[in-house]
């Protein structure tokens, strides 16, 4: 059916640091929404924003489908994210490769 691709925490953090003057990370800070350091602020913002973005996409999908759908997480942050979502999920780290194989077979590619 399809789905969405969203950048992971590492890419979100890197783009924030690279694209913003004056933010430098010496170490990964503790995750909190009320940060007392730059590191903790970046880490907390990325983590909280990441979860909120995924939850927003899932809500939009459910609305568009007009019923509850199976949520399949894949990618580097899937394990971390699965424990933070308020919905039941399925983990599948090979789904992308299975889709590519299916597309190749459908097009007669060996």
Secondary structure, 3 states (H helix, E strand, C coil): CCCCCCCCHHHHHHHHHHHCCCCCCCCCCCCCCCCCCHHHHHHHHHHHHHHHHHHHHHHHHHHHHCCCCCCEECCCCHHHHHCCCCCCCEECCCHHHHHHHHHHHHCCCC
